[in-house]
Amino acid sequence: MLNSISIKAKLLLIVISSIVVVSVAMLIQSVVSLQETSDAVIEKFKEDAYKTKEEELQNYVSLAIKTVESYYERTSKEKIKNEVQAYLKNQTNFMLSIMQGEYDKYQGKIPDAQLKEIIKNAVKSAKYGETGYFWINDLDAIIVMHPTNPSLDGKDMKEYKDQNGKKIFTEFAQVAKTSGDGFVDYVWPKPGYETPQDKVSYVKLFKPYNWVVGTGEYVDNVTAKLQEEALRAIGDMKYGKDGYYWINDSKPTMVMHPINKALDG
């Protein structure tokens, strides 16, 4: 009887031990499997997060590139010319309105010679932008007033030619005489350059005295202006809490860094 019980106990112990061993083994396997699964999930999460951030940054950079491209598209020679022409025409029309205002104010009240001096001085002192100014010549291409080169005042410029052989003052007079206003392309000496640079001028006839009022702009000034505007636009762009853009060239030299200006150049 005792032997029978002992045998049963031993068998029960063996069964229980087996169950425990199998359970522990299964538990260990589950823990290892769970750890592997967790590692895989974490790794997958990291990969997805990295990919999401990478795509996000690509989208932000694409937006910045489109902004720069929009400025670059405006730097084609024809578009720059159109932009310059519109700008010069607006400035000259404003100047002509001032001249007409002075004429209407004093005409018949003071001697004509005195009135001409008042109007010439108004034009002489007028400035716009960094270097913009106006000059006056008559329909015979004689300089009435040149604010930056007074030695030209009174000179006959009919035969004056630019480097390409264009009689530019004769053309100024001709455009104003035949059309009342218009644009003339030519080349003109520019400070800091060894050779004359492309320039476009707008001229308009001031009818009371048959004066040709003109102003001009170098084409490359507009290109530089658009580059500055593009850099400023990118520098002002932000994303997220601390996101910003910088620009360097292929050398690489820092072109623009919005946070650390000391790096520029």
Summary of the structure (lengths in Angstrom):
residues: 265
radius of gyration: 39.8
end to end distance: 101.3
largest distance: 150.4
contacts: 676
relative contact order: 0.09
helix: 58%
strand: 18%
